[in-house]
Amino acid sequence: MIIFQKIRWRNFLSTGNQFTEVNLQQNSTNLIIGTNGTGKSTVLDALTFSLFNKPFRKINKGQLANSTNEKDCLVEVEFSINNKEYIVKRGIKPNLFLIIVDGTPMHKEADDRVMQKMLEENILKVNYKSFTQIVILGSSAFVPFMQLSGSNRREVIEDLLDIRIFSAMNNIIKEKIRGQRDDIRTLEFSKETIKDKVEMQKNFINSIESRGKNDIEEKNGKIKELTIEVDTHLEHNQILEANSSDRVKEQEKVTGSNKKLKKLNTLKGQITQKVSTITKEHKFFTDNTVCPTCTQDIEESFRLNKIDDVQTKAKELQSGYKELEDAIQKEEERERQFTTLSKEITKLNNGISKNNTRISGCQRQIRDLESEIQTITDQLANRNTEHDKLAEFNENLQQVFEKISTKKTEIINYDFAYSLLKDDGVKTKIIKKYLPLINQQVNRFLQMMDFYINFKLDEEFNESIESPIHERFSYASFSEGEKMRIDLALLFTWREVARVKNSVNTNLLIMDEVFDSSLDGFGTDEFLKIIRFVIKDANVFVISHKADLHDKFANVIKFEKIKGFSRMITND
């Protein structure tokens, strides 16, 4: 049983920075009053926000923080379950979600969504929809059981009967079935792969003997061809190398001509310069008998001697120049021979290099062919190994077949369990067992409220309603006051079922404005008597506008607004 003890909030909706705290356990009957907008329904929003991270009324989460202070919004609720004390704190700006168990904060190992799921499934063991069906009635934001969809009605009753575990089990089985089918698809793929391997191995074994010898013979033939080609290139290289050696020897004979030629050309230039000088001197003494510079007469004997001397030198230079020209021509010819021989040697060496490249390629091919021959030879020598591989593949294939068969058998078993756990299986049988008791309790409570009709829920949770004269009705055909009586009867019934099943049993009941309009004439005293009779060990909170109900309740809580902020005044 969930025993709610206290709830407090600050900077929540119209509440200011100071905590507003409501003791949820102190009094059996509590009246919450106030005019519109004073914050008397805030307790509903604070309760559901703290437990389920959503307000009870249709308010955006971003609007929950007080619009004046705009920060430090905090709601705390204290409750106990099976002698364990819990505090749940939830805040906005800064965001906060904290669960404290017996004074120790729970370690937050995951995000808030995982923590929320753990709070609902492991601690409260109830979701928002079912919680509101047994704790709250009459608010404008409240959706009565009779206005829920069929699936949502089923969800509430499954929570109350504590049979949602079957739905969880069904989901687990569904996942297992999906997993098994995924495994089968994987195994089927593996099966086809292994079958291909078996076929390939069979073909391989068959081809080893039939193709092995032929392949070896063919490859040996290719090796022979390549060997002949290598020998041919080697012989060609010998010829080329001999020719190259001869050219090198010839080249050595004409080596150095370039340097000699440069020296001879230099000497030729020097002789040419001397010839030019002598020519100028001969012309000077031939053309002049008087010195052009000092205007003195040149002695005739001196002039004639100079002319003879210059002529003698000129003859000597001409003789030397002719020899020099012959020498230059000889060295130029040697230079041309050297260049020609260099080109021939380069060409011969290139031929040798090409032959060597081809020889290397042929030798590499020969090695590869020899390796392939060795592989084929090994395969021929080790045919048993290949047969062992084939046997291994066949064994693996058999194992896959057995696994697939096992998986399919498991799926059949899971399908059977799945069919039992579906809505029309075990759960329906349990619901069928409790439906007569549920209908009996609803009608009992309706009679206590002087509403004499025969109300029934079927297995699909659709209602059938008959009057004492067997006139048929639907929930929608009744007045608001009559609808409220049906809603109350269902609420009381759900709480009674929860108490007996110990599923979502709680001490808290909040009724919002049930006395203000919907109960039309039904006496407050009678209603409170029913509550005290039906709701045992409970703490009832009634929210109302009526101020004349004070004396009917053990405790009165009044909300008023002062300077824009809600304030709570208690009168125990």
C-alpha positions as CSV (number, residue, x, y, z in Angstrom):
1,M,0.0,0.0,0.0
2,I,1.2,3.5,-0.9
3,I,0.8,5.7,2.1
4,F,1.2,9.4,1.1
5,Q,2.4,11.5,4.0
6,K,3.3,15.0,2.8
7,I,3.6,17.2,-0.3
8,R,5.1,20.6,-0.6
9,W,6.0,23.0,-3.4
10,R,7.5,26.4,-4.1
11,N,7.6,28.6,-7.1
12,F,5.1,26.2,-8.6
13,L,2.3,27.8,-10.6
14,S,1.0,30.8,-8.6
15,T,2.9,29.8,-5.4
16,G,5.8,32.0,-4.4
17,N,9.3,31.3,-3.1
18,Q,8.1,29.9,0.3
19,F,7.1,26.2,0.6
20,T,3.4,25.4,0.7
21,E,3.1,22.0,2.5
22,V,0.0,19.8,2.8
23,N,-0.1,16.9,5.3
24,L,-1.7,14.1,3.4
25,Q,-2.0,11.7,6.3
26,Q,-3.0,13.7,9.4
27,N,-6.8,13.9,8.9
28,S,-9.3,11.5,7.5
29,T,-11.4,14.2,5.9
30,N,-10.1,17.5,4.5
31,L,-11.8,20.3,2.7
32,I,-9.8,22.5,0.4
33,I,-11.7,25.8,-0.4
34,G,-11.0,29.0,-2.2
35,T,-12.2,31.2,-5.0
36,N,-11.3,30.6,-8.6
37,G,-7.6,31.2,-9.3
38,T,-6.4,31.1,-5.7
39,G,-4.5,27.8,-6.2
40,K,-6.8,25.2,-4.4
41,S,-6.3,22.7,-7.2
42,T,-2.6,23.1,-7.3
43,V,-2.2,20.1,-5.0
44,L,-3.4,17.9,-7.9
45,D,-0.9,19.3,-10.4
46,A,1.9,19.1,-7.8
47,L,1.1,15.5,-6.9
48,T,1.1,14.2,-10.5
49,F,4.1,16.4,-11.6
50,S,6.2,15.0,-8.7
51,L,5.3,11.4,-9.4
52,F,4.8,11.3,-13.2
53,N,6.5,14.5,-14.5
54,K,3.3,15.9,-15.9
55,P,0.6,18.2,-14.3
56,F,-2.9,16.9,-13.8
57,R,-4.5,19.8,-15.6
58,K,-3.7,20.6,-19.3
59,I,-0.8,22.9,-18.5
60,N,2.5,23.1,-20.5
61,K,5.4,22.0,-18.4
62,G,7.2,25.2,-19.2
63,Q,4.3,27.1,-17.5
64,L,4.7,25.3,-14.2
65,A,7.5,27.5,-12.9
66,N,6.1,30.7,-11.2
67,S,6.0,33.4,-13.9
68,T,7.2,36.0,-11.4
69,N,10.2,34.3,-9.9
70,E,10.9,32.1,-13.0
71,K,13.2,29.7,-11.3
72,D,13.8,27.4,-8.3
73,C,10.5,25.6,-9.0
74,L,10.4,22.5,-6.7
75,V,7.9,19.9,-5.7
76,E,8.5,17.2,-3.1
77,V,6.3,14.3,-2.1
78,E,6.8,11.9,0.8
79,F,5.3,8.4,1.0
80,S,6.0,5.0,2.3
81,I,5.6,1.5,0.8
82,N,6.2,-1.7,2.8
83,N,8.1,0.1,5.6
84,K,10.3,1.9,3.2
85,E,10.3,5.7,3.2
86,Y,10.5,7.6,-0.1
87,I,10.9,11.2,-1.1
88,V,10.6,12.2,-4.7
89,K,11.9,15.7,-5.7
90,R,11.2,17.2,-9.0
91,G,12.3,20.7,-10.1
92,I,12.4,23.2,-13.0
93,K,15.2,25.8,-13.5
94,P,17.3,24.0,-12.4
95,N,15.9,20.7,-13.6
96,L,15.9,18.1,-10.9
97,F,14.7,14.5,-10.5
98,L,15.7,12.8,-7.4
99,I,14.5,9.7,-5.5
100,I,15.5,9.3,-1.9
101,V,15.0,5.9,-0.2
102,D,15.3,5.7,3.6
103,G,17.3,8.9,3.5
104,T,19.7,7.8,0.8
105,P,19.5,9.3,-2.7
106,M,19.3,6.6,-5.4
107,H,22.3,6.4,-7.6
108,K,21.4,7.9,-11.0
109,E,22.8,5.4,-13.5
110,A,20.8,6.4,-16.5
111,D,18.8,9.4,-17.9
112,D,15.5,10.7,-16.4
113,R,13.3,8.5,-18.7
114,V,14.9,5.3,-17.4
115,M,14.5,6.6,-13.8
116,Q,10.9,7.5,-14.4
117,K,10.2,4.0,-15.7
118,M,11.8,2.5,-12.7
119,L,9.8,4.7,-10.4
120,E,6.5,3.7,-12.0
121,E,7.3,0.0,-12.5
122,N,9.4,-0.9,-9.5
123,I,8.3,1.5,-6.8
124,L,4.8,2.8,-7.4
125,K,3.9,-0.1,-9.6
126,V,1.3,2.0,-11.3
127,N,1.2,4.4,-14.3
128,Y,-0.4,7.8,-14.5
129,K,-3.6,6.6,-16.0
130,S,-4.4,4.0,-13.4
131,F,-3.2,6.2,-10.5
132,T,-5.6,8.9,-11.4
133,Q,-8.5,6.4,-11.7
134,I,-8.2,5.4,-8.0
135,V,-6.9,8.7,-6.5
136,I,-8.7,11.6,-8.2
137,L,-12.3,12.2,-9.2
138,G,-14.4,15.1,-10.6
139,S,-11.8,17.5,-11.9
140,S,-12.3,19.1,-15.3
141,A,-9.0,17.6,-16.4
142,F,-10.0,14.1,-15.1
143,V,-11.1,11.5,-17.7
144,P,-13.6,9.1,-16.0
145,F,-13.2,5.4,-16.6
146,M,-16.4,5.3,-18.7
147,Q,-14.9,7.9,-21.1
148,L,-11.6,6.0,-21.6
149,S,-11.0,3.9,-24.8
150,G,-11.4,0.2,-24.6
151,S,-7.6,-0.4,-24.5
152,N,-7.1,2.2,-21.7
153,R,-10.0,0.6,-19.7
154,R,-8.2,-2.7,-20.1
155,E,-4.9,-1.1,-18.9
156,V,-6.5,0.3,-15.8
157,I,-8.2,-3.0,-14.8
158,E,-5.0,-5.0,-15.5
159,D,-3.2,-2.7,-13.1
160,L,-5.9,-3.1,-10.5
161,L,-5.9,-6.9,-10.9
162,D,-2.1,-7.0,-10.9
163,I,-2.0,-8.9,-14.2
164,R,-0.1,-6.5,-16.3
165,I,2.9,-8.8,-15.6
166,F,1.3,-11.0,-18.3
167,S,1.5,-8.2,-20.8
168,A,5.2,-7.7,-19.9
169,M,5.7,-11.4,-20.2
170,N,3.9,-11.4,-23.5
171,N,6.2,-8.6,-24.7
172,I,9.2,-10.6,-23.6
173,I,7.9,-13.6,-25.5
174,K,7.2,-11.5,-28.5
175,E,10.8,-10.3,-28.5
176,K,12.0,-13.8,-28.0
177,I,10.0,-14.9,-31.1
178,R,11.4,-12.0,-33.0
179,G,14.9,-13.0,-31.9
180,Q,14.4,-16.6,-32.8
181,R,13.1,-15.6,-36.3
182,D,16.1,-13.4,-36.7
183,D,18.4,-16.3,-35.6
184,I,16.6,-18.5,-38.2
185,R,17.2,-16.0,-40.9
186,T,20.8,-15.8,-40.0
187,L,21.1,-19.6,-39.8
188,E,19.3,-19.9,-43.2
189,F,21.9,-17.6,-44.7
190,S,24.7,-19.6,-43.0
191,K,23.1,-22.8,-44.3
192,E,23.2,-21.6,-47.9
193,T,26.8,-20.4,-47.4
194,I,27.9,-23.8,-46.1
195,K,26.0,-25.6,-48.9
196,D,27.9,-23.5,-51.4
197,K,31.2,-24.4,-49.6
198,V,30.2,-28.1,-49.7
199,E,29.5,-27.9,-53.5
200,M,32.7,-25.9,-54.1
201,Q,34.8,-28.4,-52.1
202,K,33.3,-31.4,-54.0
203,N,34.1,-29.6,-57.3
204,F,37.6,-28.8,-56.0
205,I,38.3,-32.4,-55.1
206,N,37.0,-33.7,-58.4
207,S,39.1,-31.2,-60.3
208,I,42.3,-31.9,-58.4
209,E,43.2,-35.1,-60.2
210,S,41.5,-34.3,-63.5
211,R,43.1,-31.0,-63.9
212,G,46.2,-31.3,-61.7
213,K,48.5,-33.3,-64.1
214,N,47.4,-31.2,-67.1
215,D,48.0,-28.0,-65.2
216,I,51.5,-29.3,-64.2
217,E,52.3,-30.3,-67.8
218,E,51.0,-27.0,-69.2
219,K,53.0,-25.0,-66.6
220,N,56.2,-27.0,-67.3
221,G,55.8,-26.3,-71.0
222,K,55.5,-22.6,-70.2
223,I,58.6,-22.8,-68.0
224,K,60.5,-24.4,-70.9
225,E,59.5,-21.6,-73.2
226,L,60.5,-19.0,-70.7
227,T,63.9,-20.8,-70.1
228,I,64.6,-20.8,-73.8
229,E,63.7,-17.1,-74.0
230,V,66.1,-16.4,-71.1
231,D,68.9,-18.3,-72.8
232,T,68.3,-16.4,-76.0
233,H,68.5,-13.0,-74.2
234,L,71.7,-14.1,-72.3
235,E,73.3,-15.1,-75.6
236,H,72.3,-11.8,-77.2
237,N,73.7,-10.0,-74.2
238,Q,77.1,-11.7,-74.7
239,I,77.2,-10.4,-78.2
240,L,76.2,-6.9,-77.1
241,E,78.7,-6.9,-74.3
242,A,81.5,-8.0,-76.7
243,N,80.6,-5.2,-79.1
244,S,80.4,-2.7,-76.3
245,S,83.8,-3.8,-75.0
246,D,85.3,-3.3,-78.5
247,R,83.8,0.2,-78.7
248,V,85.2,1.0,-75.3
249,K,88.7,0.0,-76.4
250,E,88.4,2.1,-79.6
251,Q,87.1,5.0,-77.6
252,E,90.1,4.8,-75.3
253,K,92.3,5.4,-78.3
254,V,90.6,8.7,-79.0
255,T,90.2,9.8,-75.4
256,G,91.5,13.2,-74.6
257,S,91.1,14.8,-78.1
258,N,88.7,17.3,-76.7
259,K,91.3,18.8,-74.4
260,K,94.0,18.8,-77.2
261,L,91.6,20.5,-79.5
262,K,90.9,23.2,-77.0
263,K,94.7,23.8,-76.6
264,L,95.3,23.8,-80.4
265,N,92.5,26.3,-81.0
266,T,94.0,28.5,-78.3
267,L,97.4,28.3,-80.0
268,K,95.8,29.1,-83.4
269,G,94.3,32.2,-81.9
270,Q,97.7,33.3,-80.5
271,I,99.4,32.7,-84.0
272,T,96.6,34.6,-85.7
273,Q,97.2,37.5,-83.3
274,K,100.9,37.5,-84.0
275,V,100.3,37.4,-87.8
276,S,98.1,40.4,-87.5
277,T,100.8,42.3,-85.5
278,I,103.6,41.4,-88.0
279,T,101.4,42.4,-90.9
280,K,100.8,45.8,-89.3
281,E,104.6,46.2,-88.7
282,H,105.5,45.3,-92.3
283,K,103.0,47.7,-93.6
284,F,104.3,50.5,-91.3
285,F,107.9,50.2,-92.5
286,T,106.9,49.6,-96.1
287,D,104.7,52.8,-96.2
288,N,106.7,55.2,-94.0
289,T,110.2,56.7,-94.4
290,V,109.5,59.4,-91.7
291,C,108.2,58.7,-88.2
292,P,104.6,59.9,-88.0
293,T,105.0,60.7,-84.4
294,C,108.3,62.6,-84.1
295,T,108.6,63.5,-87.9
296,Q,112.2,62.4,-88.0
297,D,113.6,60.4,-90.9
298,I,113.9,56.6,-90.5
299,E,117.2,55.3,-91.5
300,E,116.9,53.4,-94.7
301,S,119.1,50.5,-93.5
302,F,117.1,50.2,-90.3
303,R,113.9,50.3,-92.3
304,L,115.0,47.6,-94.8
305,N,116.3,45.4,-92.0
306,K,113.0,45.6,-90.2
307,I,111.1,44.7,-93.4
308,D,113.4,41.6,-93.9
309,D,113.0,40.6,-90.3
310,V,109.2,40.9,-90.5
311,Q,109.0,38.9,-93.7
312,T,111.2,36.2,-92.2
313,K,108.9,36.0,-89.1
314,A,105.9,35.9,-91.3
315,K,107.2,32.9,-93.3
316,E,107.9,31.1,-90.0
317,L,104.4,31.8,-88.7
318,Q,102.8,30.7,-92.0
319,S,104.7,27.4,-91.8
320,G,103.6,26.9,-88.2
321,Y,100.0,27.9,-88.9
322,K,99.8,25.2,-91.6
323,E,101.0,22.5,-89.2
324,L,98.6,23.7,-86.6
325,E,95.7,23.5,-89.1
326,D,96.6,19.9,-89.9
327,A,96.8,19.1,-86.2
328,I,93.4,20.7,-85.5
329,Q,91.8,18.7,-88.3
330,K,93.3,15.5,-86.9
331,E,91.9,16.1,-83.4
332,E,88.5,17.1,-84.7
333,E,88.3,13.8,-86.5
334,R,89.3,12.0,-83.2
335,E,86.6,14.0,-81.4
336,R,83.9,12.8,-83.9
337,Q,85.1,9.2,-83.5
338,F,84.8,9.5,-79.7
339,T,81.2,10.9,-79.9
340,T,80.1,8.2,-82.4
341,L,81.6,5.5,-80.3
342,S,79.8,6.9,-77.1
343,K,76.5,6.7,-78.9
344,E,77.1,3.1,-80.1
345,I,78.2,2.1,-76.5
346,T,75.0,3.7,-75.0
347,K,72.8,1.9,-77.6
348,L,74.5,-1.4,-76.8
349,N,74.2,-0.9,-73.1
350,N,70.5,-0.1,-73.5
351,G,70.0,-3.3,-75.4
352,I,71.7,-5.2,-72.6
353,S,69.5,-3.5,-70.0
354,K,66.3,-4.3,-71.9
355,N,67.4,-7.9,-72.2
356,N,68.2,-8.1,-68.4
357,T,64.7,-6.7,-67.6
358,R,63.1,-9.3,-69.8
359,I,65.3,-12.0,-68.3
360,S,64.2,-10.9,-64.7
361,G,60.5,-11.0,-65.8
362,C,60.9,-14.5,-67.3
363,Q,62.7,-15.7,-64.2
364,R,59.9,-14.3,-62.0
365,Q,57.3,-16.1,-64.1
366,I,59.3,-19.3,-63.8
367,R,59.4,-19.0,-60.0
368,D,55.6,-18.3,-59.9
369,L,54.9,-21.3,-62.2
370,E,57.2,-23.5,-60.1
371,S,55.3,-22.4,-56.9
372,E,51.9,-23.2,-58.6
373,I,53.3,-26.6,-59.6
374,Q,54.3,-27.2,-56.0
375,T,50.9,-26.2,-54.8
376,I,49.2,-28.6,-57.2
377,T,51.6,-31.3,-56.3
378,D,50.9,-30.8,-52.6
379,Q,47.2,-30.9,-53.3
380,L,47.5,-34.1,-55.2
381,A,49.6,-35.5,-52.4
382,N,47.1,-34.4,-49.7
383,R,43.7,-35.3,-51.1
384,N,42.7,-36.7,-47.8
385,T,42.9,-33.3,-46.2
386,E,40.5,-31.9,-48.8
387,H,38.1,-34.8,-48.0
388,D,38.4,-34.0,-44.3
389,K,37.4,-30.4,-45.1
390,L,34.4,-31.7,-47.0
391,A,33.4,-33.9,-44.1
392,E,33.8,-30.8,-41.8
393,F,31.5,-28.7,-44.0
394,N,28.9,-31.5,-44.1
395,E,29.0,-31.7,-40.3
396,N,28.6,-27.9,-40.0
397,L,25.7,-28.1,-42.4
398,Q,24.0,-30.8,-40.3
399,Q,24.5,-28.7,-37.1
400,V,22.9,-25.7,-38.8
401,F,19.9,-27.9,-39.9
402,E,19.5,-29.1,-36.3
403,K,19.7,-25.5,-34.9
404,I,17.1,-24.3,-37.4
405,S,14.8,-27.2,-36.3
406,T,15.4,-26.4,-32.6
407,K,14.6,-22.7,-33.2
408,K,11.4,-23.6,-35.1
409,T,10.3,-25.9,-32.3
410,E,11.0,-23.1,-29.7
411,I,8.9,-20.7,-31.8
412,I,6.0,-23.1,-31.8
413,N,6.3,-23.3,-28.0
414,Y,6.7,-19.5,-27.7
415,D,3.7,-19.0,-30.0
416,F,1.6,-21.2,-27.7
417,A,2.7,-19.2,-24.7
418,Y,2.1,-16.0,-26.6
419,S,-1.5,-17.1,-27.5
420,L,-2.1,-17.8,-23.8
421,L,-0.8,-14.4,-22.7
422,K,-2.7,-12.4,-25.3
423,D,-5.6,-10.2,-24.2
424,D,-8.0,-13.1,-25.0
425,G,-6.0,-15.7,-23.2
426,V,-5.1,-16.0,-19.5
427,K,-5.8,-12.4,-18.8
428,T,-9.3,-12.7,-20.1
429,K,-9.9,-15.7,-17.9
430,I,-8.7,-13.8,-14.9
431,I,-10.8,-10.8,-15.8
432,K,-13.9,-13.1,-16.4
433,K,-13.4,-14.4,-12.9
434,Y,-13.4,-10.9,-11.4
435,L,-16.0,-9.2,-13.6
436,P,-19.1,-10.5,-11.7
437,L,-17.5,-9.3,-8.4
438,I,-16.7,-5.9,-10.0
439,N,-20.2,-5.5,-11.4
440,Q,-21.7,-6.6,-8.1
441,Q,-19.6,-4.0,-6.2
442,V,-20.5,-1.2,-8.7
443,N,-24.2,-1.9,-8.3
444,R,-23.8,-2.1,-4.5
445,F,-22.3,1.4,-4.4
446,L,-24.9,2.8,-6.8
447,Q,-27.7,1.5,-4.5
448,M,-25.9,3.2,-1.6
449,M,-26.3,6.4,-3.5
450,D,-30.0,5.7,-4.2
451,F,-29.3,5.0,-7.9
452,Y,-31.1,1.8,-8.7
453,I,-29.8,0.5,-12.1
454,N,-28.2,-2.7,-13.2
455,F,-24.7,-1.8,-14.4
456,K,-22.5,-4.4,-16.1
457,L,-19.1,-4.4,-17.8
458,D,-18.4,-7.1,-20.3
459,E,-15.0,-8.8,-21.3
460,E,-14.3,-5.9,-23.7
461,F,-15.1,-3.4,-20.9
462,N,-18.2,-2.1,-22.7
463,E,-21.0,-1.1,-20.4
464,S,-24.7,-2.3,-20.4
465,I,-27.1,-0.4,-18.2
466,E,-30.7,-1.4,-17.4
467,S,-33.3,0.3,-15.3
468,P,-35.6,-1.8,-13.0
469,I,-38.1,-1.9,-15.8
470,H,-35.5,-3.3,-18.1
471,E,-35.1,-0.2,-20.1
472,R,-31.6,0.0,-21.7
473,F,-29.3,3.0,-21.3
474,S,-25.8,4.0,-22.1
475,Y,-23.5,6.1,-19.9
476,A,-23.7,9.0,-22.2
477,S,-27.5,9.2,-21.9
478,F,-27.4,10.0,-18.2
479,S,-27.3,13.5,-16.6
480,E,-24.1,14.9,-15.2
481,G,-25.2,14.0,-11.6
482,E,-26.1,10.4,-12.6
483,K,-22.8,10.1,-14.5
484,M,-21.0,11.3,-11.3
485,R,-22.7,8.6,-9.3
486,I,-21.5,5.9,-11.8
487,D,-18.0,7.4,-11.7
488,L,-18.0,7.4,-7.9
489,A,-19.3,3.8,-7.8
490,L,-16.5,2.8,-10.2
491,L,-13.9,4.7,-8.2
492,F,-15.0,3.0,-5.0
493,T,-15.0,-0.3,-6.7
494,W,-11.4,0.2,-8.1
495,R,-10.2,1.2,-4.6
496,E,-11.9,-1.9,-3.1
497,V,-10.3,-4.1,-5.8
498,A,-6.9,-2.5,-5.2
499,R,-7.2,-3.0,-1.5
500,V,-8.0,-6.7,-1.8
501,K,-5.4,-7.3,-4.5
502,N,-2.9,-5.0,-2.8
503,S,-2.0,-3.7,-6.3
504,V,-2.3,0.1,-6.4
505,N,-3.9,0.5,-3.0
506,T,-3.3,3.9,-1.5
507,N,-4.5,6.0,1.5
508,L,-5.2,9.1,-0.7
509,L,-8.4,10.2,-2.4
510,I,-8.9,13.6,-3.9
511,M,-12.3,14.8,-5.2
512,D,-12.4,18.0,-7.1
513,E,-15.7,20.0,-7.0
514,V,-17.9,16.9,-6.7
515,F,-20.2,18.8,-4.4
516,D,-20.4,21.9,-6.5
517,S,-22.6,20.8,-9.4
518,S,-22.6,17.2,-10.3
519,L,-24.2,15.5,-7.3
520,D,-27.3,17.7,-7.7
521,G,-29.3,17.1,-4.6
522,F,-27.5,14.2,-3.2
523,G,-26.8,15.1,0.4
524,T,-23.3,15.9,1.6
525,D,-23.8,14.0,4.8
526,E,-24.9,10.9,3.0
527,F,-22.0,11.1,0.6
528,L,-19.5,11.5,3.5
529,K,-21.1,8.5,5.2
530,I,-20.5,6.5,2.1
531,I,-16.9,7.6,1.9
532,R,-16.3,6.8,5.6
533,F,-18.0,3.4,5.1
534,V,-16.3,2.5,1.8
535,I,-12.9,4.2,2.0
536,K,-11.3,2.6,5.0
537,D,-8.0,3.9,6.4
538,A,-8.1,6.7,3.9
539,N,-7.3,10.4,3.8
540,V,-9.9,12.2,1.7
541,F,-9.4,15.7,0.3
542,V,-12.4,17.5,-1.2
543,I,-11.8,20.6,-3.3
544,S,-14.8,22.9,-3.4
545,H,-16.1,26.5,-3.8
546,K,-18.8,26.0,-1.1
547,A,-18.0,27.7,2.2
548,D,-20.9,26.0,4.1
549,L,-19.1,22.6,4.2
550,H,-16.6,23.6,7.0
551,D,-18.3,21.7,9.8
552,K,-18.5,18.5,7.7
553,F,-14.7,18.0,7.6
554,A,-12.0,17.3,10.2
555,N,-9.7,19.8,8.6
556,V,-10.2,22.8,6.4
557,I,-7.5,24.2,4.1
558,K,-8.2,27.6,2.6
559,F,-6.3,29.1,-0.4
560,E,-6.2,32.8,-1.0
561,K,-4.2,35.1,-3.2
562,I,-2.1,37.9,-1.8
563,K,-0.1,40.2,-4.1
564,G,-0.4,37.7,-6.9
565,F,0.8,34.7,-4.9
566,S,-1.2,31.8,-3.6
567,R,-1.2,31.3,0.2
568,M,-2.5,28.4,2.2
569,I,-4.4,28.8,5.6
570,T,-5.2,25.6,7.6
571,N,-7.8,25.2,10.3
572,D,-7.3,21.8,11.9
